[in-house]
């Protein structure tokens, strides 16, 4: 009798467990179906109206475009929920993805034009141009599988007219390099570029040249070993340092700011802001740029902690974790946390754990009045008080408003966050455009005289930017990062944009697929512009360092990308450069 009751109990328990599992699966499936149904029912901007093809991929792209322009948070979340696999959503949730996109969207201001370029039946490149002379390119790649349409790749980059020039026909390697060299020479002759360019394939340089002057007053030319200010590229070093301390058990992404900085002036920030908020720029901490920074003599700013006085006492811009906003202040705070957690000064920690490890002997945070051999002076045409700050990475070519066909405008009340809805037919002008004639007519003004950037640049950089390096050292840095010299494979994957180790217990990254790693970071300020790009699939590394205003370096990096083989091309070999194995390399 007792055995029968036990069997009956086990049967009931099994049934309950089965029901729970089945209900969970059904709920997830229902959520997926509901998201897709809701997305498809939003017909305020159909694919035909937008100029997209009437295909599943075209419909998806059209709905994404409408939601992005209208800053429709819920619409973007439904887009990701319907188009991404469950595995990708576990790695980075739809909410987190939308937060980053809306931060970018707010920077653009009112959208005056959108242009589309269909790269393949299921791949689109969208150029959004804002009123603030800023633009962005969002690339969407879909794939049909299991009777559904999925988003398999999405990249975002700064948008310029060059982004929509006709594709360059494939060229033999020597001709491609000759054309890149010819165009850089022309741009340099127009006084629009001065610096160093390094192109490497599988970490081996195939193009390495210096252009322009390191010192205009003394006529000293830039050389391959010239040191340049990196601007915000230094933030990457700070992020790696955070991961190193986490691996040593000295820090956690969930640690509060106040644990390490109990004397931080803002009590709300001490309690609510976590390390992850600082890394992801969702802390609500503002920037150090502003009237106080402008009034302060720059020779007073000689350490990372000196930047705190410009923002630490100010209120948070929003609830930590609720929004994303570019913040140099967040990385300054990270620098101080690194110092407290490690017991080593921030600059020394980076030297020991990154520069020394990679063999970067020409990289440091030099002080402005320190005599440093082979260091490029920065030159700007921006007058103090009108310069762009570091939050506008790289600047860009501005477009005159009358060069864009303006059919609609999206107005947003910044105080309430409300969006004024506009009829879809008046919303945007989506069309394929050949921008070549517009670019040819766009020239950088060369009549203005150059000034040294000594009054806009602090005496020493911070954990947010302002350190110096050479092109050769940055190549060593990429090699060290790629080959796990700084971090374990899971945390290296995190630095490249992968999921946080341990956040999803079901996901164990022991051997990440390094082919999907890519990196594109830039820094820009008056007299400073630097670009570092790496693509794991093709093996290309692009490094451009300039001692002029943005977009001196970003213009060159985009030019180079036009002539390099795209992802998946494995047959582009330079003379004397033998590929001994398929990518990725085992270093």
Residue, then its C-alpha position, 0 to 999 in steps of 0.5 A: x500500500x505504501x509503495x503504491x502511494x509512493x508511485x502515485x506521488x512520483x507520477x504526480x510530481x513528474x506530471x507537474x514538472x512536465x507541465x511546468x517545463x511545457x508551459x515555459x516552452x509554450x510561453x516562450x513560443x507564444x512570446x515569440x509569436x506575439x512579438x512577430x504578430x505585433x511587428x507585422x501589424x504595424x503598417x504605418x510605414x510599409x516596405x513599399x512606402x519606404x522604398x524597401x522590397x516587399x519581402x520578409x527582410x524588407x518588411x523587417x527593415x522598414x519596421x526597424x527604420x520607422x521605430x528608430x526614427x520615431x524613437x519608439x522604444x517598444x517598437x524596437x524591443x518588439x523588433x529584436x524580440x521577433x528577429x533575434x534568436x533566444x540565445x542572442x537575447x539571453x546574451x544581450x536583452x532586447x531592452x539593453x540593445x534598444x537602450x544603446x540605439x536610443x542613445x545614438x538616436x538622441x545624438x542625431x536630433x531631428x532626422x532630415x533624411x534617410x537613404x537606403x542601400x540594398x546590398x543583397x536581398x536580405x542585407x540593407x545599409x541605412x544612412x540616417x542624417x540628422x540636423x546636427x550635422x551628424x549621421x550614422x550608418x546602420x547595417x542590417x543583415x537577415x537570414x531565412x531559416x526554419x520558416x522564419x526571418x532572423x537578424x544575424x548581424x547588425x553594425x552601427x558606424x558613423x555616417x558620412x556621404x562616403x558611406x554610399x559611394x558606389x562600391x569599388x570594383x575588386x582590384x589586384x592587391x598592388x593596385x588597391x594599395x596604390x589607389x589608397x596611397x594616391x588618395x591619401x597623398x591627395x588629401x594630405x596635399x590639401x592639408x586635410x590629413x597629417x599623421x600615420x597610417x598602418x594597414x595590417x593583414x593577420x597582424x602583418x603590416x602591408x602598408x605603413x606610411x607617415x604624412x605631414x608635420x609633427x611640428x609645423x613651427x619647426x618643420x619636423x615631419x611625422x615619422x612611423x614612430x611618432x607618438x599621437x594623442x589617442x583621445x577616447x581610444x584609451x577607454x579600451x585600456x580602462x575596460x580591460x583593466x576592469x576585467x583584469x581586476x574582476x578576474x583577480x577577485x578584486x572587483x565585480x561589475x555589481x560593486x557600487x561606486x561607494x564601495x571604493x570611493x566612499x568620499x564621492x560627493x554625490x551620495x545617490x551615485x555612491x549607493x546606486x551606480x554600479x561598476x557595470x553602469x560606468x562601463x556601459x555608460x548607463x550611470x547617469x554621471x555626466x561629462x567633465x566638459x562645461x563652463x568650469x572646465x573651460x575656465x580652468x587653466x589646463x595646466x591645473x589638470x595633471x591627474x585623473x582625479x583632477x577631473x572629478x571636480x568638474x562633475x562629481x558633485x552634480x546630480x545624476x542625469x537619470x536613474x542608473x541603468x535606465x538609459x545610456x548616455x556618452x559619459x567621459x565622467x564614467x570612465x574617469x570614475x572607473x580610473x579611480x576605482x581601478x586605483x583603489x581596488x588594485x592599490x596602484x595608481x591608475x597610470x601605473x596599473x595600465x603600464x604594468x598590466x597592458x603596455x608592458x605585457x604587450x611590449x608597448x614601449x612608446x605609450x603613456x599619458x605624457x604631461x603637456x610640458x614634458x619634453x617627449x621625443x617623437x611626439x606630434x603637436x596637435x593643430x586645430x582650426x577650432x577656436x576655444x569655446x567652439x570646439x567639439x568635445x570628446x563625446x562626439x567621437x571623430x566629428x565628420x563632414x557636415x552636410x548643408x541642409x539644402x543638400x538633403x531632400x527634407x520631407x519630414x521632421x521628427x520633433x521630440x520634447x526633451x523634457x517629457x520624452x514625448x514624440x510627435x507622430x507624423x504621417x508616414x508619407x511625410x516621415x522620411x525620404x527613402x531612396x537610393x542616392x549616388x552621393x559622389x557628386x556631393x562629396x566632390x563638391x565638399x572641401x575642407x576649408x583651408x583658408x583658416x590658419x592652424x593653432x596649437x591645441x594647448x588651450x583646449x587640451x588638459x596637461x595630462x589625459x585621464x582614464x577617459x582619454x588623452x594618452x599617447x601611443x604609436x601605430x606600431x604599439x597599437x598593432x602590438x596591443x591588438x595582437x596581445x588582446x587577440x592572443x589572450x595575453x591580457x585576459x582569459x578567453x571569456x573576458x576577452x570575448x566580453x571586451x570584444x562585445x560578447x556576453x558577460x562571463x557567468x551572467x548566463x549560467x547556461x552559456x560557457x565560453x571556453x573557446x570563443x569564435x574569434x572570427x566574429x570579433x571586431x573592434x572599431x574605436x575612435x577618439x577626437x577633439x581639437x587637434x586630435x583624431x585617432x582610429x583603431x579598427x580590427x575585423x576578426x573574420x578578414x584579419x584586417x587591422x586599420x590604424x590611423x593617427x592624426x594631429x589635426x581636427x576630426x575627421x582627419x583620421x576617420x576620413x582616411x579609415x573609411x577610404x581604406x575600408x572601401x578598397x579592402x575586401x569585405x568579410x568572407x573574402x579569403x583570397x586577397x594576398x599581397x605580394x610576398x605575404x603568404x597566408x599560412x592558415x585560414x583565419x583565425x590564427x592560433x597565436 
